[in-house]
């Protein structure tokens, strides 16, 4: 065998070995994940736990959850179960809300560093200063906020019910809307109500640019663009529908469209594909990723259940006031 033939044969053997290694690695990963899932299910039963996963979580986490959805909907759902433990696969303020609505349950956040930049853009001291400048104003707070800020609010709202809630408030009262200026601007557009907005925003939704929307429209002619109200005004202006994640899930089956361009965090695409496999869902941009929402894995869920960490608790004096702002919202838009 000449040198060239030997080298060619060696390259083939190396390539064949790599292919075999990839197969073995894939089989190992599948087996490992199956064992993880089995162990989680076992300890979940022992703990009498319920697993909640936000629509922005990674696919495997959504798939193992008992309930998936938006943050408030999940917290309300969990409060109605007889579970002793809530494992909230989301970010810190979501686990806080679950603790507020289920004070007798242990609420666990599998990753203690999973926070929300927008929720951290306003604190209790800053809201107190804002209220002092507008003493007669009603405070409407997006649920993407800390427990302390909710406790200082008159009403909470979600991206799905903010328009209806604000429209119901007395016309002669000034309104402070915190912390998301983009959602607040959307509400003002839809209701015609003037509000004083806090300059907060969601970095993930701000990363979605109108140029990306236009580019995807060209690639998918006839597709319907579904955008979240947390998007910038420029993106909202060129989208077909402005919807919360929950509203997106309900809108698709009512539409005749076969393809949808999704302008929100890409995790929702997994949910949509599972629910509507006959439709096509295209993320508007691969940049639309919330790093905090991707911190939780199956391993961390298992460790959370095994060690009962990380426990999220809200002091009762704060929880009681925050619960009142949530209850006022539910009275108006149940």
Secondary structure, 3 states (H helix, E strand, C coil): CCHHHHHHHHHHHHHHHHHHHHHHHHHHHHHHHHHHHHHHHHHHHHHCEEEEEECCCCHHHHHHCCEEECHHHHHHHHHCCCCCEEEEECCHHHHHHHHHHCCCCEEECCCCCCCCCCHHHCCHHHHHHHHHHCCCCEEEEECCCCHHHHHCCCEEECCCCHHHHHHHCCCCCCEEEECEHHHHHHHHHHHCCCCEECCECCHHHHCCCHHHHHHHHHHCCCCEEEECCCCCHHHHHCCCEECCHHHHHHHHCCCCCCEEEEECCCHHHHHHHHHCCCCEEEECCCCCCCHHHHCCCHHHHHHHHHHCCCECCCCHHHHHHHHHHHHHHHHHCC
